[in-house]
Structures are given as C-alpha cells and as structure tokens.
Amino acid sequence: MNQRWKIAPALALWALLEACGASVSAQGDGGGSNDGGSGAACALPTGGSCPVGTSCPAGDGCNTCSCIAGQPPRLACTLLACVDAGPPGCRSGAECANGQECVFETSSCGGTGRCEGLTPCAMPMTYCSCTGVSYDACRPNQPTRFEGRCEAPAQACNARTTCPADRECVYPVGACGVDGRCSPISDCAEIAQFCGCDGSTFRGCQSRPTRPAMSEGACPGVADAGAGACAGAGLNAQGACVFAGGSSAPVACCSGYNCDTRTALCESLPPTCEGGSVPTVVGACWGPCVPRALCR
C-alpha cells in the first residue's frame, strides 16, 4: 500500500468492531483453547475474513487483527486511529503512478511535490522554475519560484546592438556616463521627450529613455543665436553635437548629421519632427530632429 500513516490513540476502530458484532479484545489476549472447528475464521470489520490462529491486516491501513480460537472464534485488533499523511513526495511525474502527475507549490524550491490525478485544461499558465527558466503548464509540474515568466538577468549595455534581439538598452534618467540595462522591449502608447546627455532632445517611452539622458523634457534652446554660441562645436564619433571640450552643444551648432533612417536598428518609434525638421540617427537609434540643411 503506497501510503504513509501517522499513528494516534483513538477508539474509532473499537466502536467499528463492536458495531459489526465482533468480539473485541486488546491484541495479545489469549482467548479460549478451542479452535472453533476446521476452517473457522473471524470476520474483519472492513470486510473479508481472517482464519483462526492467524493475524491479518484490518484493511484500514494501520491496524492488525488476530483471529483467536474459541466458541465462537474471537477477533483481537490493535486499537489505533489511522491518520492519512498524504502520498509520498515526488520530484517528477516519473515517480508517480500512471494517470498522475507531480504537482508543486508555486514557491517550492528545495521541496517536493505531490502525486495527483491529471487535470485537463485548455489554458496553460506560465511559471518561473527554480532553475530560472520559464515554462508553461496547467499546474506547476516542476519546482517553481513563482507564477509568471522569469526575468532574464540584467545585462549592462551602451547601445541597442549590445542587447539580445528581444531586448533594448534602457538608461536611468539623469545618469550621464552610466551604462544602461538590457530590458524587455516596451510597446508603449505614450511618448515623452528627454534631454540627451549630448544636449539633443529625443523621444522615447515615458521613463524609459533608450539613450543616456540628462533629464526628462526637451533640452533648452540656443541661448545666443550668434556665432559665438557655437564656437568650437562639432559632431563627435557618436554623431552627437559637442563642444571641443566634450560638453554637449545645441543641435543647431552642428551640421553633417546622419539622417539616413535605414541605419536605425532600435525598435523604438522615430520622433515626430515639426517645422520641416527630420529625425537623425545617433549610434544605432534615433537622435534629435534637425533642419534638413544640417544633414550630411
């Protein structure tokens, strides 16, 4: 019998035996010497019979009964209450009987599951396994950390192309000079403006800038439209407008921007440019909007 039992004192079996009309005594009671005749047997309380002079399982999972010779034969059983502790733990469906599966709690790392009957379902759910791999099942059928998909470990990045194909590089706002983190690609409906660390304004999902950003919102315009305001400015190797010392310069101070939108590799929406301006590409993603005359 593939069951475990916890033993606790009780009188339930005693009452059951008396209700069946059996003669009951504590196990080990000698009884009479008459064997009660050839083929005599005692009726077990849960069905079946036990021959005179033998001991038989009571049929309840933990008690044992002995049939003692006498007129009539007398049944003596252990008086133990059987408490079902449930089926033994399992680590996979291979340890369960046919027609059963090993079912785990949704936070079962380091523990075992339990064998339960198969439950058909039309809508499997996603679980994060204890190995960090997501899987789909109707019920968690392997050790599971939580219900839902596992998040991939954070990966530092400095461009969209340094992330896996299904991730984008997202930067903290106001953290120029800090690497981004490869994060799931956002399918956002609202686009916000960010002031890039290169001094140009770009657009992206709210609170998810895909370029290094100094702050949320548009960058301030050129304070002095005269030539002195742009002295020493030029495009750096990353296509951003900067002053000779490396600090950001307004986009209007530079020309030669890359306006070939075919070179944008990121999956973010292009910025909406106004006033005859066009989007640029900085690195592998969208840059600021600039007048067409500033394109190379």
MOWORA-V993801 format. One record per residue. N is the residue number from 1. RES is the residue in one small letter. OMEGA is omega in radians with two decimals (none if undefined). NEAR is the number of other C-alpha atoms within 12 Angstrom. D_CENTER is the distance of its C-alpha to the mean C-alpha in whole Angstrom. Layout:
BEGIN
N:RES:OMEGA:NEAR:D_CENTER
N:RES:OMEGA:NEAR:D_CENTER
END
This chain:
BEGIN
1:m:-3.06:11:36
2:n:3.13:15:32
3:q:3.01:17:32
4:r:-3.10:16:32
5:w:2.95:20:34
6:k:-3.06:16:34
7:i:3.08:17:38
8:a:3.13:18:40
9:p:3.07:16:43
10:a:-3.13:16:44
11:l:-3.06:17:47
12:a:-3.11:20:45
13:l:3.10:34:46
14:w:3.14:29:50
15:a:-3.14:20:50
16:l:3.14:24:49
17:l:-3.14:30:52
18:e:-3.14:19:54
19:a:-3.13:15:53
20:c:3.13:18:54
21:g:-3.12:17:57
22:a:3.02:29:57
23:s:-2.97:31:59
24:v:2.97:33:56
25:s:3.06:25:57
26:a:-3.11:25:54
27:q:-3.13:22:54
28:g:3.06:18:57
29:d:-3.02:21:59
30:g:-3.11:20:62
31:g:-3.11:26:63
32:g:-3.10:18:67
33:s:3.14:17:68
34:n:-3.08:18:69
35:d:3.06:23:66
36:g:3.10:22:67
37:g:-3.11:17:68
38:s:3.09:13:67
39:g:-3.13:16:63
40:a:-3.13:24:63
41:a:3.08:30:59
42:c:3.09:39:57
43:a:3.11:32:55
44:l:-3.06:37:51
45:p:-3.11:32:50
46:t:-3.12:23:47
47:g:-3.11:16:49
48:g:-3.10:15:51
49:s:3.14:26:53
50:c:-3.10:31:54
51:p:3.10:27:57
52:v:3.09:33:60
53:g:3.13:29:59
54:t:3.05:24:56
55:s:-3.06:27:52
56:c:3.01:31:50
57:p:-3.12:27:46
58:a:3.13:33:46
59:g:-3.14:22:43
60:d:3.06:27:41
61:g:-3.13:25:39
62:c:-3.10:26:40
63:n:3.06:34:44
64:t:-3.13:29:47
65:c:3.07:44:50
66:s:3.10:36:54
67:c:-3.04:42:57
68:i:-3.12:39:60
69:a:3.12:31:63
70:g:3.11:24:66
71:q:-0.05:20:67
72:p:3.07:23:65
73:p:-3.03:35:62
74:r:-3.12:41:60
75:l:3.09:46:56
76:a:-3.07:39:55
77:c:2.95:41:51
78:t:-3.09:33:48
79:l:-3.10:27:47
80:l:3.06:27:44
81:a:-3.11:25:41
82:c:3.12:26:38
83:v:-3.11:19:35
84:d:3.12:17:32
85:a:3.11:16:29
86:g:-3.13:17:27
87:p:3.14:23:26
88:p:3.13:21:25
89:g:3.14:25:22
90:c:3.10:27:20
91:r:3.09:25:18
92:s:-3.14:23:18
93:g:3.13:26:20
94:a:-3.13:18:23
95:e:-3.13:22:24
96:c:3.11:24:24
97:a:3.09:19:27
98:n:-3.12:13:28
99:g:3.12:15:26
100:q:3.06:22:23
101:e:3.13:29:20
102:c:-3.06:33:18
103:v:-3.10:34:15
104:f:2.96:34:13
105:e:-3.11:26:12
106:t:2.95:27:8
107:s:-2.94:23:9
108:s:-3.14:27:11
109:c:-3.12:21:12
110:g:-3.14:18:15
111:g:3.13:20:16
112:t:3.07:26:17
113:g:3.11:33:17
114:r:-3.14:32:19
115:c:3.13:31:21
116:e:3.11:26:22
117:g:3.13:17:23
118:l:3.12:21:22
119:t:3.13:19:21
120:p:3.09:13:21
121:c:-3.12:11:19
122:a:-3.05:10:20
123:m:3.07:11:17
124:p:3.11:17:14
125:m:-3.13:20:10
126:t:3.12:24:7
127:y:3.06:32:4
128:c:-3.09:30:2
129:s:-3.13:30:6
130:c:3.06:26:8
131:t:3.12:19:10
132:g:3.14:20:8
133:v:3.12:22:8
134:s:3.06:25:6
135:y:-3.13:26:8
136:d:3.12:23:10
137:a:3.08:29:12
138:c:3.03:22:14
139:r:-3.11:31:13
140:p:-3.08:40:10
141:n:2.98:41:13
142:q:-3.13:41:11
143:p:-2.90:34:10
144:t:3.10:35:7
145:r:-3.13:29:6
146:f:3.09:28:4
147:e:-3.11:30:5
148:g:-3.07:22:4
149:r:3.07:21:5
150:c:3.02:22:5
151:e:3.11:21:8
152:a:3.11:19:11
153:p:-3.14:15:13
154:a:-3.13:19:16
155:q:3.12:23:19
156:a:-3.13:22:23
157:c:3.03:25:25
158:n:3.05:26:28
159:a:3.11:33:28
160:r:-3.06:37:26
161:t:3.10:23:27
162:t:3.11:24:26
163:c:3.02:28:22
164:p:-3.04:22:20
165:a:-3.10:16:22
166:d:-3.13:17:19
167:r:3.07:31:19
168:e:-3.12:37:21
169:c:-3.11:39:23
170:v:-3.07:38:23
171:y:2.97:37:25
172:p:3.12:28:26
173:v:3.10:28:29
174:g:-3.12:23:32
175:a:3.13:20:31
176:c:-3.11:23:33
177:g:3.14:18:33
178:v:3.10:21:29
179:d:3.01:25:27
180:g:3.11:31:24
181:r:3.08:30:21
182:c:-3.06:33:19
183:s:3.09:29:17
184:p:-3.12:27:16
185:i:-3.11:25:19
186:s:3.01:25:20
187:d:-2.98:16:22
188:c:3.12:17:24
189:a:-3.11:11:27
190:e:3.12:15:28
191:i:3.13:24:30
192:a:3.09:25:31
193:q:3.08:33:34
194:f:3.05:37:33
195:c:-3.09:35:36
196:g:3.13:42:35
197:c:3.06:37:36
198:d:3.10:37:39
199:g:3.13:38:41
200:s:-3.14:45:40
201:t:3.04:42:38
202:f:-3.08:45:35
203:r:3.13:39:32
204:g:3.09:43:29
205:c:-3.11:28:26
206:q:3.11:25:26
207:s:3.12:25:25
208:r:3.13:35:24
209:p:3.13:44:27
210:t:3.01:51:27
211:r:3.07:53:30
212:p:-3.05:42:31
213:a:3.08:37:32
214:m:-3.07:29:35
215:s:3.02:31:34
216:e:-3.14:31:33
217:g:-3.11:24:36
218:a:3.06:23:39
219:c:3.09:27:40
220:p:-3.12:21:44
221:g:3.12:17:47
222:v:-3.11:20:50
223:a:-3.11:15:52
224:d:-3.09:14:55
225:a:-3.11:13:56
226:g:-3.09:11:58
227:a:-3.11:14:58
228:g:-3.10:13:58
229:a:-3.07:19:54
230:c:-3.09:26:53
231:a:3.09:20:55
232:g:-3.11:21:53
233:a:3.08:27:50
234:g:3.14:29:49
235:l:3.08:33:46
236:n:-3.08:25:44
237:a:3.12:15:42
238:q:3.10:23:39
239:g:3.13:31:41
240:a:-3.13:40:41
241:c:-3.11:40:44
242:v:3.03:30:45
243:f:-3.09:24:48
244:a:-3.13:17:50
245:g:3.12:13:48
246:g:3.13:19:45
247:s:-3.08:22:44
248:s:3.09:34:43
249:a:3.09:36:46
250:p:-3.09:37:46
251:v:-3.09:40:45
252:a:-3.12:38:49
253:c:-3.04:34:50
254:c:3.01:36:49
255:s:-3.11:27:50
256:g:3.11:26:48
257:y:3.03:37:45
258:n:-3.14:36:43
259:c:3.11:31:43
260:d:-3.04:22:41
261:t:3.12:24:38
262:r:-3.12:15:38
263:t:3.10:19:37
264:a:-3.10:25:34
265:l:-3.11:26:30
266:c:-3.08:33:28
267:e:3.08:25:26
268:s:3.10:34:27
269:l:3.08:26:30
270:p:3.12:30:34
271:p:3.04:28:35
272:t:-3.06:23:38
273:c:-3.12:21:41
274:e:3.04:13:44
275:g:3.11:11:48
276:g:3.11:13:48
277:s:-3.14:21:46
278:v:3.11:26:43
279:p:3.07:36:40
280:t:3.08:41:40
281:v:3.10:34:37
282:v:-3.02:38:37
283:g:3.12:31:35
284:a:-3.10:30:33
285:c:-3.01:39:32
286:w:3.06:43:34
287:g:-3.10:48:37
288:p:2.99:46:39
289:c:-3.14:36:41
290:v:3.01:36:45
291:p:-3.09:25:48
292:r:-3.11:24:49
293:a:-3.13:17:52
294:l:-3.14:25:49
295:c:3.12:25:48
296:r:none:17:49
END
